[in-house]
Amino acid sequence: MSAETKRSPGAVCGLKIRQAREERGLSLTNLAGLANISVSYLSEVENGRKSPSLQVVQRLAEALNLEP
């Protein structure tokens, strides 16, 4: 079992968001602004402490030019 499969779905989602953000050279502040969410909320999502709503996932995906 990989380390990713042991994590909650919210934590896996957060890791994927962080990877996509870093690949695009965006800071937390930049992405939060593009997705119209707070920097602290985005940080909590990326660190697996919060699971984003579908609406937030859609806004993040749009900001990162990804499919939700």
Secondary structure, DSSP 8 states (H G I E B T S, - for coil): --HHHHS-HHHHHHHHHHHHHHHTT--HHHHHHHHT--HHHHHHHHTTSS---HHHHHHHHHHHT---
